[in-house]
Amino acid sequence: MTKRGRRSTRNPNPKMKKAILDKRLESLCKKAKGMSILFDIETGLIVFTPRENNVFAWPSLIQAKDRVKDYLSCSKNRRLIQFVNKAEQMAEEKEMEFLFNQLVKARIRVDELDLRETKGLLKLFAVKRAQNEERKKQLKETAENRVGSNDNNDGEENV
C-alpha cells in the first residue's frame, strides 16, 4: 500500500477493476456536482475506456457534449476577458470591504468618498443587511428549536 491507501500494482481481476472504476467515477461525479454548485460553473465528465469502447458521461451524454461544444466555441480571448472581468469584480468587492472597515474605524469620512466608492459601499451595505437578516432568521430558528427541546425537561432551562 502507498501513503494514500492505494495499491501500487494493477489489479488483473476485471470484476475488481470495474468495481474500483465505478467507485472512483461515483466519487468524481460527487466532486464535480459539488464544484458546480459551489462555484456556479458548468462541469461535466467524459470517461472513455478504449478496450471496451465504452463512454461514461456525466450529467448526461447530451449535456456533456453541449458543454464541450460551448467550451470549444468560446474563443480564448473571450475566456480571458471573462476572467479579467471576474478578477476586476473581486478586486472591487475587496476595495469596498476595505473602505467599509476604514469607515467603521473612523479613519476616513463619508465626505471623502467619490461617487463610485459611495455606490459600491451602498451595494455592500445591501449585501451585509441581507446577510444579517438571514443570520437573524437562523438564530431565531435555533432559539425556537432549543425552546422546543426544553419542553421535555419539565420547564428546566438549558444552561
C-alpha positions, 0 to 999 in steps of 0.5 A: 500500500502507498501513503494514500491507501492505494495499491501500487500494482494493477489489479488483473481481476476485471470484476475488481477493476470495474468495481474500483472504476465505478467507485472512483467515477461515483466519487468524481461525479460527487466532486464535480456536482459539488464544484458546480454548485459551489462555484456556479460553473458548468462541469461535466465528465467524459470517461472513455475506456478504449478496450471496451469502447465504452463512454461514461458521461456525466450529467448526461451524454447530451449535456456533456457534449453541449458543454464541450461544444460551448467550451470549444466555441468560446474563443480564448480571448473571450475566456480571458476577458471573462476572467479579467472581468471576474478578477476586476469584480473581486478586486472591487468587492475587496476595495469596498470591504476595505473602505467599509472597515476604514469607515467603521474605524473612523479613519476616513469620512463619508465626505471623502468618498467619490461617487463610485466608492459611495455606490459600491459601499451602498451595494455592500451595505445591501449585501451585509443587511441581507446577510444579517437578516438571514443570520437573524432568521437562523438564530431565531430558528435555533432559539425556537428549536432549543425552546422546543427541546426544553419542553421535555425537561419539565420547564428546566432551562438549558444552561 
